[in-house]
Amino acid sequence: MINIIDRFLSKEEFDYILNYSEQAPYHYGEIDKKDALPTGMVHLVPKREMVYQLFESKTKSLFPDLVLNEIYINCFAPSEKPYFHTDWINGVTCLYYPNQKWELDDGGETQFFIDGEIRGVCPIPNRLVYFDANILHKATTFRNRHRFTVAIKYGV
């Protein structure tokens, strides 16, 4: 299951998330899979933050039988090489793209490995993609700027 919702937030909410993503304190070392070198930077969004509360309120109705486990923001610099990975055996991962713009040659898609093929979802601003957390997936980076993605993870 891979689903996409475009224009997920209002313009004001989108601007708030974009600003938060650009200003948040990050630490180096997102680890996508065991025994792999870290890539990118990550910011764990505290539950008290409006960002957390906003995404919780906007996504909870999509997964009424699951528990929201965490929300964080990934930040990848140009030309980093994230790894394919799964998030959990059971659950759903949501990825939100707060980037200001996107054009085809920018790159930055989320790639999914399904039935021996790589399929991509474009990081169109204000898009939410959600999928079974056990699907192999990875980020790709933008050609010439940082790529932000808000990850919202639901589990059993």
DABEL-V902521 format. One record per residue. RES is the residue in one letter. PHI is phi as a letter, one per 30 degrees, with the letter a starting at -180 (NA if undefined). Layout:
RES:PHI
RES:PHI
This chain:
M:NA
I:b
N:b
I:b
I:b
D:d
R:h
F:d
L:c
S:d
K:e
E:d
E:d
F:e
D:e
Y:d
I:d
L:e
N:d
Y:d
S:d
E:d
Q:c
A:d
P:d
Y:c
H:b
Y:d
G:j
E:d
I:c
D:d
K:a
K:e
D:i
A:c
L:d
P:d
T:b
G:i
M:b
V:b
H:b
L:d
V:d
P:d
K:e
R:d
E:d
M:d
V:e
Y:d
Q:d
L:d
F:d
E:d
S:d
K:d
T:c
K:e
S:d
L:d
F:b
P:d
D:c
L:c
V:c
L:d
N:c
E:a
I:b
Y:b
I:c
N:c
C:b
F:c
A:d
P:e
S:i
E:d
K:b
P:d
Y:c
F:d
H:a
T:c
D:c
W:b
I:d
N:b
G:k
V:b
T:c
C:c
L:b
Y:c
Y:c
P:c
N:d
Q:d
K:b
W:a
E:b
L:e
D:d
D:d
G:i
G:i
E:d
T:c
Q:c
F:c
F:c
I:b
D:h
G:i
E:b
I:c
R:b
G:b
V:c
C:d
P:d
I:d
P:e
N:i
R:c
L:c
V:c
Y:b
F:a
D:e
A:d
N:c
I:d
L:d
H:a
K:a
A:d
T:b
T:c
F:d
R:d
N:b
R:a
H:d
R:c
F:c
T:b
V:d
A:c
I:b
K:c
Y:c
G:b
V:d
